[in-house]
C-alpha cells in the first residue's frame, strides 16, 4: 500500500475513516506531527541562505522582485525559483533515491548496472549494516487513531536477539545529533495499525509483536558510504507525540476577543 493510493484532501492530508465512523476525515501526517515541536530557526536561516544563493544565479528574478514587490504571488514564485536555482531540493532527491535503492536491495530486485557509483557505495554500506537484521515488512501505511495521525514508514525489522521494531531510514547528515523528531515519528508508527481504504484496519502493530518502547534509526548519510544503527527510546517519542498533538489542538483555538473600554 503506497501513500499515493490513500485519498487526500486539498492540503495533502490522508482521508481516514475513523474508528466507529463511516465518513473519511483528515488525519495529520505523521511527519507533520513529529515536526510540531521542532526549532525552526536553523531551517529558516538555511532557506534565507539558499534564496540568496539562488538570486545570485538568477539576476532576472532580482529584477522581477524589484518591480513586483507588492505582489505576494509573484514574489513567492520568484523565491521558489531562486531556491530551485540553488539546487535546494538536491538532498531531498538523493534521499528519495536511496530509500528506493535500499528497498530494492531488501526485496532482491537491486541492479547496480544503472546506479551511480556514489549511490551504490551507500547501498553497500546499508547492506553491511543490515546484514544480520531481518526485514519483516516494508513501506506500511498505518493510522494512529489515538492521535489521529497517519503515514508510511520504512521497515519492520527483527534484530538478532529477537526484538521486533519499527525502523526508519534517514539520509540527512545531522540526524543522530537531533534525534527527537525521528524518535517521535517512529513512536507514532509503533502505536499504529496498518490500514487500507478498502479493507480498513488490521491488527495493531503492538499485537503483532512490534515494540512500542524501542525503535531503530537507520542513519545512511548520503554520499558518506557509511550506515550506522541506533536504538531509539520510544517512550520519549510517544510523550513528545502526545504533547505535539495537544499543541496543535491549542493552536486551533482562538484565545483573543475584541475589547472596548467602557
C-alpha angles and dihedrals in degrees: 000000000000129000088243089069093054113094113240139192124239091276092055095253114147113251108227131180102234123227109283092009135108103199122071117242132186117272121196114255110251091230090053094049092047091055095050095098096039120125101241095194096100092044092051091050091048091051091050091051092048092049091051091049091048093050090053087058094045112045088169088068091052089056092045092053090047094058095036103039092130094053107086093191095054093043092047091051090049091052091052090051090049090052089051091050088055089053090239093162095054095098091047092051092049090049091053090049093052092048090054094045094049090049089053090049090054096049094044097247097108115129117181093196094096098028121109112247094242091052091047090054090053091049090051089053089051092049092051094048093047097042095111096036121093119223109221099176141349137211099005120177112218139178124216102202095184090065097024090236131135140182149126125274130196110239150354107214139181117217122219090260091057100257112141119205147152114271129194128192117225121188100184119113099235104040096118090051092055105029101152095090092052091044091053092046095050092045090057091049092048090055091049139098127228110252141186127179091236101044100024119207129356125190118317113258090244090061089054091058099264112146120245092190101052134041136174125241112201105199110198105166108202115252096006098098093224137103125197128189126215132184111226126209102233093188085072091045094050092049089052091047093055091047090049090051091052092047091053090048092051091046088063092057122096108229094170127086128174115257129195118185113234 
